[in-house]
Structure formats: structure tokens, C-alpha cells
Amino acid sequence: MRPILEALIGNKLILEALQSDDPFMAARLGKVEADFINMRLQGQPWNDQIRFQISNNAGVFSNDDQGLEDFYRVFTTSLDRADLMAVWLNDY
């Protein structure tokens, strides 16, 4: 696991990446997405509350079982490949 840096340091790294000619991927992990991933990692079924939040707050469509499984797979794979990741309200 990579460390979570202070905002100023992270912002500086993003600025440097934007100013370079090298490709990079920046991602954001918000509280809803973190809760969604954590439920899956804990083996809990996605309940109505997280289905609403992931759709309404995070913009994930569709929020049926297959849509959520697809999002989980793509999102977690993408996070693992990100060069820089912003973390919002991480309780974990």
C-alpha cells in the first residue's frame, strides 16, 4: 500500500505530472467509492443505501448486481494502476 500524502504534497505531484511530457493517470477515491469497495472486501452484500449512494453521489450506472460487479472490477483495477490518487474522507 502506498502512503497517503498531505494535500499540498499531493497537489505538487499532480502539478509536476501535468507539467511533464510523460503520460500519467490520476484517480480519486471518494468516501462513497471507499465504502463500496470496503463492503465488497468484507464480503457484505451491497445494500440499498450503498446502491443509492454509488448511483446518486458517485454517478455509477447501473446499480444492479451486474453493474456493480462490473464497476468494482474496472474501478479497483484502475486504482491499482494509477500513478497518483486523491483520497477523500478515507475511514479505512
C-alpha distances in whole Angstrom, upper triangle without the diagonal:
4,7,9,12,16,18,20,18,16,20,21,18,19,23,22,21,24,26,25,27,24,22,19,17,16,15,16,14,17,18,20,17,15,18,19,15,15,19,18,15,18,21,23,25,25,28,30,28,25,27,29,26,24,27,29,26,24,26,25,29,30,28,30,28,28,27,24,23,23,21,18,18,19,17,13,14,15,12,10,12,12,13,13,12,14,13,16,17,14,15,12
4,7,9,13,15,17,14,12,16,17,14,16,19,19,18,21,23,22,24,21,20,16,15,14,14,14,14,17,18,20,18,16,19,20,17,17,21,21,18,21,24,25,27,27,29,31,29,26,28,30,27,25,28,29,26,24,26,26,29,30,29,31,30,30,28,26,25,25,22,20,20,20,17,15,15,15,12,10,12,11,11,10,10,12,12,15,17,14,16,13
4,6,10,12,14,12,11,15,15,14,15,19,18,18,21,23,23,25,22,22,18,17,15,15,15,14,16,17,20,18,16,19,21,18,18,22,22,20,22,25,26,29,28,30,32,30,27,29,30,27,25,29,29,26,24,27,27,30,32,31,33,32,32,30,27,27,27,24,22,23,22,19,17,18,18,14,13,15,13,13,11,10,11,11,14,15,12,14,13
4,7,9,12,10,9,12,14,12,14,17,18,17,20,22,22,25,23,22,18,16,14,13,12,12,13,15,18,16,14,17,19,17,17,21,22,20,22,25,26,28,27,29,30,27,25,27,28,24,23,26,27,23,21,25,25,29,30,29,32,31,31,29,26,26,27,24,22,23,22,19,17,19,17,14,14,16,14,13,10,9,8,8,10,12,10,12,11
4,6,8,6,6,10,11,10,12,15,15,16,18,20,20,23,22,21,18,17,14,14,13,14,15,17,20,19,17,20,22,21,21,24,25,24,26,29,29,31,30,32,33,30,27,30,30,26,25,28,28,25,23,26,27,31,33,32,34,34,34,32,29,30,29,26,25,25,24,21,20,21,20,16,17,18,15,13,10,10,9,9,12,13,12,15,15
4,6,5,6,9,10,11,13,14,16,17,19,20,22,25,23,23,20,19,16,16,15,15,16,17,21,20,18,21,24,23,23,26,27,26,28,31,31,33,31,33,34,30,28,30,30,27,26,29,28,25,23,27,28,32,34,33,36,36,36,33,31,32,31,28,27,28,27,23,23,24,22,19,20,21,18,16,13,12,10,10,12,13,13,15,16
4,5,5,6,8,10,10,12,14,15,16,18,20,23,22,22,19,17,14,14,13,14,14,16,20,19,18,21,23,23,23,26,28,27,28,31,31,33,31,32,33,29,27,29,29,25,25,27,26,23,21,24,26,30,32,31,35,35,35,32,30,31,30,27,26,27,26,22,22,24,21,18,20,20,17,16,12,11,8,9,10,12,13,16,17
4,5,5,6,9,10,10,12,14,15,16,18,22,21,22,19,18,15,16,16,17,18,20,23,23,22,25,27,26,27,30,31,30,32,35,35,37,34,36,36,33,31,33,32,29,28,30,29,26,25,27,29,33,35,35,38,38,38,35,33,34,33,30,29,30,29,25,25,26,24,21,22,22,19,17,13,13,11,13,14,16,17,20,21
4,5,5,6,9,10,11,12,14,15,17,20,19,20,17,17,14,16,15,17,18,21,24,23,22,25,27,26,26,30,30,29,31,34,35,36,34,36,37,34,31,33,33,30,29,31,31,27,25,28,29,33,35,35,38,38,38,35,33,33,33,29,28,29,28,24,24,25,22,19,20,20,17,14,11,12,11,13,15,17,17,20,21
4,5,5,6,9,10,11,12,14,15,19,17,17,14,13,11,12,12,14,15,18,21,20,19,22,24,23,23,27,28,26,29,32,32,33,31,33,34,31,28,30,30,27,25,28,28,24,22,25,26,29,32,31,34,34,34,31,29,30,29,26,25,26,24,21,20,21,19,16,17,17,13,11,8,8,8,10,12,15,15,19,19
4,5,5,6,9,10,11,12,14,17,17,17,14,14,11,13,13,15,16,19,22,21,21,24,25,25,26,29,30,29,31,34,34,35,33,35,35,32,29,31,31,27,26,28,27,24,22,24,26,30,32,32,35,36,35,32,30,31,30,27,26,27,25,22,22,23,20,18,20,19,15,13,10,10,9,12,13,16,17,21,22
4,5,5,6,9,10,11,12,16,16,16,14,15,13,15,16,18,20,23,25,24,24,27,29,27,29,32,33,32,34,37,37,38,36,38,38,36,33,34,34,31,29,31,31,27,26,28,29,33,35,35,38,39,38,35,33,34,33,30,29,30,27,25,25,25,22,20,21,20,16,14,11,13,12,15,17,20,20,24,24
4,5,5,6,9,10,11,14,13,13,11,12,10,13,14,17,19,22,25,23,22,26,27,26,27,30,30,29,32,35,35,36,35,37,37,35,32,33,33,30,28,30,30,27,25,27,28,31,34,34,37,37,36,33,31,32,30,27,27,27,25,22,22,22,19,17,18,16,13,10,8,10,11,14,17,20,20,23,23
4,5,5,6,9,10,13,12,12,9,10,8,11,12,15,17,21,23,21,21,25,26,24,26,29,29,29,32,34,34,35,33,35,35,33,30,31,31,28,26,28,28,24,22,24,25,28,31,31,34,34,34,31,29,30,28,25,25,25,23,20,21,21,17,16,17,16,12,10,7,9,10,13,16,19,19,23,23
4,5,5,6,9,12,12,13,11,13,11,14,15,19,20,24,26,24,25,28,29,28,30,33,33,33,35,38,38,39,36,38,38,36,33,34,34,31,29,30,30,27,25,26,28,31,34,34,37,38,37,34,33,33,31,28,29,29,26,24,24,24,21,19,21,19,15,13,11,13,13,17,18,22,23,26,27
4,5,5,6,10,10,12,11,13,12,15,17,20,23,26,28,26,26,30,31,29,31,34,34,33,36,39,39,40,38,40,41,38,35,36,36,33,31,33,33,30,27,29,30,33,36,36,39,39,38,35,34,34,33,30,30,30,27,25,25,24,21,20,21,19,15,12,11,14,15,18,21,24,24,28,28
4,5,5,8,7,8,7,9,9,13,15,19,21,25,27,24,25,28,29,27,29,32,32,31,34,36,37,38,36,38,39,37,33,34,34,31,29,31,31,28,25,27,27,30,33,34,36,36,35,32,31,31,29,27,27,26,24,22,22,21,18,17,18,15,12,9,9,12,14,17,20,24,24,27,27
4,6,8,8,9,8,10,10,14,16,19,22,25,27,25,26,29,29,28,31,34,33,33,36,38,38,39,36,39,39,37,34,34,34,31,29,30,30,27,25,26,27,30,32,33,36,37,35,32,31,32,30,27,28,27,24,22,23,23,19,19,20,17,14,12,11,14,15,19,21,24,25,29,29
4,7,9,10,11,13,14,17,19,23,25,29,30,29,29,33,33,32,34,37,37,36,39,41,42,42,40,42,42,40,37,38,38,35,33,34,34,31,28,29,31,33,36,37,40,40,39,36,35,36,33,31,31,31,28,26,27,26,23,22,23,20,17,15,14,17,18,22,24,27,28,32,32
4,5,8,9,13,14,18,20,24,26,30,31,29,30,33,33,32,34,37,36,36,39,41,42,42,40,43,43,41,38,39,39,36,33,35,35,32,30,30,31,34,36,38,40,40,39,36,35,35,33,30,31,30,27,26,26,25,22,21,22,19,16,13,14,17,19,23,25,29,29,32,32
4,7,9,13,15,19,22,25,28,31,33,30,31,35,34,33,35,38,37,37,40,42,43,43,41,43,44,42,39,39,40,37,34,35,36,33,30,31,31,34,36,37,40,40,38,35,35,35,32,30,31,30,26,26,26,25,21,22,22,19,17,14,16,19,21,25,27,31,31,35,34
4,6,10,13,16,20,23,26,29,31,28,28,32,32,30,32,35,34,33,37,38,40,40,38,41,42,40,37,37,38,35,32,33,34,32,29,29,30,32,34,35,38,37,35,33,33,32,30,28,28,27,24,23,23,21,18,19,19,15,14,11,13,17,19,23,26,29,29,32,31
4,7,10,14,17,20,23,27,28,25,26,29,29,27,30,32,31,31,34,35,37,37,35,38,38,37,33,34,34,32,29,30,31,29,26,26,26,28,30,32,34,34,32,29,29,29,26,24,25,23,20,19,20,18,15,16,16,13,11,10,12,15,17,21,24,27,27,30,29
4,7,10,14,17,20,23,24,21,22,26,25,23,26,29,28,27,31,32,33,34,32,35,35,34,30,31,31,29,26,27,28,26,23,23,24,26,28,29,32,31,30,27,26,26,24,21,22,21,18,17,17,15,12,12,13,10,8,6,8,11,14,17,20,24,23,26,26
4,7,10,13,16,20,21,18,19,22,22,20,23,25,24,24,28,29,30,30,28,31,32,30,27,27,28,25,22,24,25,22,19,20,20,23,25,26,28,28,26,24,23,23,20,18,18,17,14,13,14,13,9,9,11,8,5,5,6,8,11,14,17,21,20,24,23
4,7,10,13,17,18,15,16,20,20,18,21,24,23,23,26,28,28,29,27,29,30,28,24,25,26,23,20,22,23,20,17,18,19,22,24,24,27,27,26,23,22,22,21,18,18,18,15,13,14,13,10,9,11,9,6,6,5,5,8,11,14,17,17,21,20
4,7,10,13,14,12,13,16,16,15,17,20,20,20,23,25,25,25,23,25,26,24,21,21,22,19,16,18,19,17,13,15,15,19,21,21,24,24,23,20,19,19,18,15,15,15,13,10,11,12,8,7,10,9,6,8,6,5,6,9,11,15,14,18,17
4,6,10,11,9,10,14,14,13,16,18,18,19,21,23,23,24,21,23,23,21,18,19,19,16,14,16,17,14,11,13,14,18,20,20,23,23,23,20,18,19,18,15,14,16,14,10,12,13,11,8,12,12,9,11,9,5,5,6,7,11,11,15,15
4,7,8,6,6,10,11,10,12,15,15,15,18,20,20,20,18,20,21,18,15,17,17,14,12,15,16,13,10,13,13,17,19,18,21,21,21,19,16,17,17,13,12,15,13,10,10,13,11,8,12,13,11,13,11,7,6,5,6,9,8,11,12
4,6,5,6,9,10,11,12,14,16,16,18,20,19,20,17,18,19,16,13,15,15,11,10,13,13,10,8,12,13,17,18,17,20,21,22,19,16,18,18,14,14,17,16,12,13,16,14,12,15,17,15,17,14,10,8,6,5,7,7,10,12
4,5,5,6,8,10,10,12,14,15,16,18,17,18,15,16,16,13,11,14,14,10,10,13,13,10,9,13,14,17,19,17,20,20,22,19,16,18,19,16,15,18,18,14,14,18,17,14,17,20,18,20,17,13,11,8,6,5,6,8,10
4,5,5,6,9,10,11,13,14,15,17,15,15,12,13,13,10,8,10,10,6,6,10,10,7,7,10,11,14,15,13,16,17,18,16,13,15,16,13,12,16,16,13,14,17,17,15,18,20,19,21,19,15,14,11,9,9,10,11,12
4,5,5,6,8,10,11,12,14,16,15,15,12,14,15,13,9,11,12,9,7,10,12,9,7,10,10,13,15,13,16,16,17,14,11,13,14,10,9,12,12,9,10,13,13,11,14,16,15,18,16,13,12,10,10,10,10,11,12
4,5,5,6,9,10,10,12,14,14,15,13,15,16,14,11,13,15,11,10,14,15,13,11,14,14,17,18,16,18,18,19,17,14,15,16,13,11,14,14,11,10,14,14,11,14,17,16,18,16,13,12,9,9,9,7,8,8
4,6,5,6,9,10,10,12,11,12,10,11,13,11,8,11,12,10,9,13,14,12,11,15,14,17,17,15,17,16,18,17,13,14,16,14,12,15,16,13,13,17,17,15,17,20,19,22,20,16,15,12,11,10,9,9,9
4,6,5,7,9,10,11,10,10,8,10,12,10,7,9,11,9,7,11,13,12,10,13,11,14,14,11,13,13,14,13,9,11,13,10,8,12,13,11,11,14,15,14,16,19,19,22,20,17,17,14,14,13,12,12,12
4,5,5,6,9,10,10,11,10,13,15,14,10,12,15,13,11,14,16,15,13,15,13,16,16,14,15,14,15,14,10,10,12,10,7,10,12,9,8,12,13,11,13,16,16,19,18,15,16,13,14,14,12,12,11
4,5,5,6,9,9,11,10,13,15,14,11,14,16,14,13,16,18,17,15,18,16,19,19,17,18,16,18,17,13,13,16,14,11,13,15,13,11,15,16,14,15,19,19,21,20,17,17,14,14,13,11,10,8
4,6,5,6,5,7,7,9,12,12,9,11,14,13,12,16,18,17,16,18,16,18,18,15,15,14,16,16,12,12,15,14,11,14,16,14,13,17,18,17,18,21,22,25,24,20,20,17,17,16,14,13,11
4,5,5,6,7,8,11,14,14,11,12,16,15,13,16,19,18,16,18,16,17,17,14,14,12,13,14,10,9,12,12,8,11,14,13,11,14,16,15,16,19,20,24,23,20,21,18,19,18,16,15,14
4,5,8,10,11,14,17,17,14,16,19,18,16,19,22,21,19,21,19,21,20,18,18,16,17,17,13,12,15,14,10,12,15,14,11,14,16,15,15,19,20,23,22,20,20,18,19,18,15,14,12
4,6,9,11,13,17,16,14,16,19,18,17,21,23,22,20,23,21,23,22,19,19,17,18,19,15,15,18,17,14,15,18,17,15,18,20,18,19,22,23,26,25,22,23,20,20,19,16,14,12
4,7,9,12,16,16,14,16,19,19,17,20,23,22,21,23,20,22,21,18,17,14,16,17,14,13,16,16,13,15,18,17,15,18,21,20,20,23,25,28,27,25,25,23,23,22,19,18,16
4,6,8,12,13,11,13,16,16,15,18,20,20,20,21,19,20,19,16,15,13,16,16,13,13,17,16,14,16,19,18,17,20,22,21,22,25,26,29,28,25,25,22,22,21,19,17,16
4,6,10,11,10,10,14,14,14,16,18,19,18,20,17,18,16,13,12,10,13,14,11,11,15,15,13,15,18,18,17,20,22,22,23,26,27,30,29,26,26,24,23,22,21,19,18
4,7,8,6,7,10,11,10,12,15,15,15,16,14,14,13,10,10,8,12,12,9,10,13,13,11,15,17,16,16,19,21,20,22,25,25,29,28,24,24,22,21,20,19,18,18
4,5,6,6,9,10,11,12,14,15,16,17,15,15,14,11,11,10,14,14,11,13,17,16,15,18,20,19,19,23,24,23,25,28,28,31,30,27,26,23,22,21,20,19,19
4,6,5,6,9,10,11,12,13,15,15,14,14,13,10,10,11,15,14,12,15,18,16,16,20,21,20,21,24,25,25,27,30,29,33,31,28,27,24,22,21,21,21,21
4,5,5,6,9,10,10,11,13,14,14,15,15,11,13,14,17,16,13,16,19,17,16,20,21,19,21,24,24,23,26,29,28,31,29,25,24,21,19,18,18,18,19
4,5,5,6,8,10,10,10,12,11,13,13,9,11,12,15,13,10,13,15,13,13,17,18,16,17,20,21,20,22,25,24,27,26,22,21,18,17,16,16,16,16
4,6,5,6,8,10,10,11,9,10,9,6,8,9,12,10,8,12,14,12,12,16,17,16,17,20,21,20,23,25,25,28,27,24,23,21,19,19,19,19,20
4,6,5,6,8,9,10,10,10,10,8,10,13,15,13,11,15,16,14,15,19,19,18,20,23,22,22,25,27,26,29,28,24,23,21,19,19,19,20,21
4,5,5,5,7,9,9,11,12,10,13,14,17,14,12,15,17,14,14,18,18,16,18,21,20,20,23,25,24,26,24,21,19,17,15,15,16,16,18
4,6,6,5,6,6,8,9,7,11,12,14,11,9,12,13,10,11,14,14,12,14,18,17,17,20,22,21,24,22,19,18,16,15,15,16,17,18
4,6,6,5,5,6,7,6,10,12,14,10,10,13,14,11,13,16,16,14,17,20,19,19,22,24,23,26,24,21,20,19,17,18,19,20,21
4,6,6,8,9,11,10,13,16,17,14,13,17,17,15,16,20,19,17,20,22,21,21,24,26,24,27,25,22,20,19,17,18,19,20,22
4,6,8,11,13,12,16,18,19,16,14,18,18,15,16,19,18,16,18,21,20,19,22,24,22,25,22,19,17,16,13,14,16,17,19
4,6,9,11,11,15,16,17,14,12,15,15,11,13,16,15,12,15,17,16,15,19,20,19,21,19,16,15,14,12,14,15,17,18
4,6,9,10,13,16,16,12,12,15,14,11,13,16,15,13,16,18,17,17,21,21,20,23,21,19,18,17,16,18,19,21,22
4,6,7,10,12,12,8,8,11,10,8,10,13,12,11,14,16,15,16,19,20,19,23,22,19,19,18,17,19,19,21,22
3,5,8,11,10,7,8,11,10,9,12,14,13,13,16,18,17,19,22,22,22,26,25,22,22,22,21,23,23,24,25
4,6,9,8,5,7,10,10,9,12,14,14,14,17,19,19,20,23,24,24,27,27,24,24,24,23,24,24,26,26
4,7,8,5,6,9,10,9,11,14,14,14,16,19,19,20,22,24,24,28,27,24,24,23,22,22,22,23,23
4,6,5,6,9,10,11,12,14,16,16,18,20,21,22,24,26,26,30,30,27,27,26,25,25,25,25,25
4,6,5,6,9,10,10,12,14,15,16,18,20,21,23,25,26,29,29,26,27,25,25,25,25,25,24
4,5,5,6,9,10,11,12,14,15,17,18,20,21,23,24,28,28,26,27,26,26,27,26,26,25
4,5,5,6,9,10,11,12,14,15,16,18,20,21,22,26,26,23,24,23,23,24,24,25,24
4,5,5,6,9,10,10,12,14,15,16,18,20,21,24,24,21,22,21,21,21,21,21,21
4,5,5,6,9,10,11,12,14,15,17,19,20,24,24,22,23,22,22,23,22,22,21
4,5,5,6,8,10,11,12,14,16,17,18,22,23,21,22,22,22,24,23,24,23
4,5,5,6,8,10,10,12,14,15,16,20,20,18,19,18,19,20,19,21,20
4,6,5,6,8,10,10,12,14,15,19,19,17,18,17,18,19,17,19,17
4,6,6,6,9,10,11,13,15,18,19,17,19,19,20,22,20,21,19
4,6,5,6,9,10,11,12,16,17,15,18,18,19,22,20,22,21
4,5,5,6,9,10,10,14,14,12,14,14,16,18,16,19,17
4,5,5,6,9,10,14,14,12,14,14,16,18,15,17,15
4,6,5,7,9,13,14,13,16,16,19,21,19,21,19
4,5,5,6,10,11,10,13,14,17,20,18,21,19
4,5,5,9,9,8,10,11,14,16,15,17,16
4,6,9,10,10,13,13,17,19,16,19,16
4,7,9,10,13,15,18,21,19,22,20
4,5,6,10,12,16,19,17,20,19
4,7,10,13,17,20,18,22,20
4,7,10,13,17,16,19,18
4,6,10,13,12,16,15
4,7,10,10,14,14
4,7,6,10,11
4,6,9,11
4,6,9
4,6
4
